[in-house]
Amino acid sequence: MAGGRIVAGLLAKRSKKILEKIDAIEALDARGRHKLRTAVNKLRYACEFFACLFTPPNRWPRRKRSRTTLKSL
């Protein structure tokens, strides 16, 4: 499925951006922290939107944990 690969690439790109920023979180100013929060929210919204493409019903507890983790960030 080509669409699945595109979405997976999008989610990976957003995750990578967050991980790069989290490594330097102590050095971030207010604007940098805001950008980090925005990036986390974009990832969370994208995960929720595309969840039906990737998550079979028996994996929903894992999806719920992921959503909770992203919300807490």
LUMLOLUM-497716 format. One record per residue: residue in one letter; x negated, y negated, z negated of N, C-alpha, C, CB in turn. Coordinates in pm, whole numbers, padded with zeros to 5 digits, always signed. Glycine has a CB too. Example, Ala and Ser with C-alpha at 12.3 -4.5 7.8 and 13.67 -1.06 7.14 Angstrom:
// residues 2
A-01319+00569-00780-01230+00450-00780-01320+00330-00780-01131+00447-00905/S-01285+00225-00708-01367+00106-00714-01290-00003-00787-01408+00060-00572/
//
This chain:
// residues 73
M-00084+00117+00000+00000+00000+00000-00089-00124+00000+00096+00000-00121/A-00084-00201+00107-00169-00319+00121-00129-00427+00021-00161-00374+00263/G+00000-00442-00004+00047-00543-00099-00007-00518-00239+00198-00546-00102/G-00014-00391-00278-00066-00356-00410-00211-00393-00425-00048-00207-00435/R-00289-00375-00318-00431-00413-00322-00446-00564-00333-00504-00362-00197/I-00361-00637-00266-00367-00783-00272-00335-00831-00413-00269-00847-00170/V-00230-00776-00472-00191-00814-00607-00298-00773-00708-00056-00749-00644/A-00353-00653-00693-00458-00609-00783-00579-00702-00774-00500-00463-00750/G-00613-00747-00654-00722-00841-00637-00693-00975-00704-00750-00863-00489/L-00570-01021-00692-00531-01145-00757-00543-01136-00908-00388-01182-00718/L-00493-01027-00964-00499-01007-01109-00644-00994-01156-00419-00883-01150/A-00726-00925-01079-00868-00911-01114-00939-01045-01111-00938-00813-01018/K-00906-01127-01012-00968-01260-01000-00930-01347-01120-00925-01328-00868/R-00804-01343-01159-00759-01422-01273-00824-01371-01403-00605-01417-01285/S-00835-01240-01416-00899-01182-01535-01045-01223-01544-00888-01029-01534/K-01114-01218-01432-01256-01254-01430-01275-01399-01470-01316-01229-01290/K-01188-01487-01422-01198-01629-01456-01182-01650-01607-01092-01710-01379/I-01089-01577-01667-01067-01588-01811-01188-01537-01888-00940-01510-01853/L-01240-01422-01848-01354-01365-01918-01476-01456-01912-01388-01229-01859/E-01496-01522-01800-01609-01614-01787-01594-01732-01883-01621-01665-01642/K-01472-01783-01896-01448-01897-01984-01453-01857-02131-01314-01961-01952/I-01406-01738-02164-01404-01694-02304-01546-01678-02357-01328-01561-02318/D-01639-01639-02272-01778-01624-02315-01834-01754-02372-01865-01577-02199/A-01786-01866-02324-01837-01996-02369-01731-02075-02445-01888-02077-02250/I-01640-02007-02512-01526-02075-02575-01570-02174-02682-01432-01972-02637/E-01676-02145-02754-01723-02235-02859-01769-02369-02802-01837-02171-02937/A-01817-02369-02679-01869-02491-02619-01762-02569-02542-01983-02457-02526/L-01641-02516-02532-01536-02584-02455-01481-02705-02530-01423-02486-02423/D-01461-02810-02455-01395-02927-02512-01243-02907-02498-01442-03060-02441/A-01166-03008-02534-01020-02996-02531-00969-02964-02390-00955-03125-02582/R-01027-03030-02289-00984-03004-02152-01019-02861-02110-01049-03105-02057/G-01136-02814-02147-01177-02678-02115-01088-02574-02180-01320-02655-02156/R-01051-02597-02307-00960-02505-02375-00822-02506-02310-00948-02541-02524/H-00779-02624-02266-00650-02633-02197-00654-02554-02067-00614-02781-02169/K-00762-02566-01993-00775-02490-01868-00777-02339-01896-00903-02531-01794/L-00839-02301-02005-00841-02160-02043-00700-02112-02075-00934-02138-02165/R-00625-02190-02153-00486-02153-02185-00403-02143-02057-00423-02256-02281/T-00424-02235-01965-00352-02232-01837-00386-02105-01759-00385-02357-01753/A-00512-02069-01757-00554-01948-01686-00493-01823-01749-00707-01937-01685/V-00488-01819-01881-00428-01704-01951-00280-01696-01918-00449-01715-02104/N-00212-01809-01919-00069-01808-01887-00044-01765-01743-00008-01945-01911/K-00127-01809-01650-00112-01767-01511-00127-01615-01498-00215-01838-01421/L-00224-01560-01570-00243-01414-01567-00122-01344-01628-00371-01374-01643/R-00075-01395-01741+00040-01332-01808+00163-01335-01718+00070-01403-01941/Y+00191-01450-01657+00308-01461-01569+00294-01370-01448+00328-01606-01524/A+00174-01363-01391+00153-01276-01275+00171-01129-01315+00012-01298-01215/C+00120-01090-01432+00135-00952-01479+00282-00918-01497+00059-00931-01611/E+00357-01008-01556+00500-00983-01578+00574-00975-01445+00561-01092-01666/F+00540-01063-01350+00609-01066-01222+00584-00939-01141+00565-01187-01143/F+00459-00893-01140+00423-00778-01057+00424-00645-01132+00287-00800-00999/A+00469-00642-01255+00464-00520-01336+00538-00404-01272+00522-00547-01473/C+00648-00430-01207+00726-00322-01148+00650-00251-01036+00857-00375-01096/L+00550-00316-00977+00473-00253-00872+00374-00150-00926+00398-00357-00793/F+00327-00171-01049+00219-00090-01101+00256-00001-01219+00110-00178-01141/T+00356-00039-01295+00381+00028-01421+00502+00120-01413+00401-00074-01531/P+00482+00251-01417+00596+00341-01426+00657+00330-01566+00554+00487-01395/P+00784+00363-01582+00851+00347-01712+00778+00411-01830+00987+00404-01704/N+00708+00521-01810+00639+00585-01923+00517+00506-01969+00598+00725-01885/R+00477+00400-01898+00363+00317-01937+00407+00183-01994+00272+00295-01818/W+00537+00162-02014+00587+00035-02062+00531-00006-02198+00735+00039-02069/P+00509+00086-02292+00449+00043-02420+00312-00024-02400+00433+00163-02514/R+00234+00027-02306+00103-00034-02277+00122-00174-02220+00021+00054-02179/R+00220-00189-02131+00247-00319-02072+00291-00418-02180+00356-00308-01963/K+00370-00370-02275+00416-00456-02384+00297-00502-02469+00520-00382-02471/R+00204-00411-02498+00084-00448-02574+00002-00553-02500-00002-00325-02603/S-00012-00534-02369-00087-00630-02288-00021-00767-02291-00098-00580-02143/R+00110-00768-02278+00184-00895-02282+00165-00964-02416+00334-00871-02254/T+00172-00887-02525+00154-00942-02659+00015-01000-02675+00179-00834-02765/T-00085-00931-02624-00224-00979-02633-00241-01110-02556-00322-00873-02580/L-00187-01116-02436-00200-01238-02357-00126-01355-02422-00147-01214-02215/K-00010-01327-02481+00063-01432-02550-00016-01487-02666+00198-01381-02598/S-00083-01399-02739-00160-01443-02856-00281-01527-02816-00204-01323-02938/L-00336-01501-02697-00450-01581-02650-00405-01723-02624-00513-01521-02523/
//
